[in-house]
Amino acid sequence: MCCPLLLLLIFGPRVVLALLFFLTSYISHAYHGLLLPLLGFLFLPWTTLAYAWVVNNGHSIQGPYLILIIITVVVDLGAHGGGYRQSRS
């Protein structure tokens, strides 16, 4: 049960990011360039998606939207930390 959930947590946002990047202009409206979305795709995919959602809806990064970004950073780092912990044992 844990393995499919971990795979969804790791690959789910990356698939969505790739589809949004290649099929729409959603990511290009939020990011002006290719470097940050590429780094986000590799290291912080949930945060990249959350930031793109906030910017595309016309909100600024403050208040509840800042809390959303912080939560997604913690989720992304937790996914990386969980993989490290699992491989260590």
Residue pairs with C-beta under 8 A, 6 or more apart in sequence:
6 79
6 82
6 83
9 75
9 79
10 79
10 83
13 45
13 46
13 48
13 49
14 41
14 45
16 49
17 27
17 37
17 40
17 41
17 45
17 48
17 49
18 41
20 26
20 27
20 52
21 27
21 28
21 37
26 52
26 56
27 37
27 52
29 52
29 55
29 56
30 51
30 52
30 55
30 56
31 37
31 52
36 48
37 48
40 47
40 48
40 51
41 48
43 76
43 80
44 72
44 73
44 76
45 76
46 72
46 75
46 76
46 79
47 69
47 72
47 73
47 76
49 72
50 68
50 69
50 72
51 61
51 69
54 61
54 65
54 68
54 69
59 65
61 69
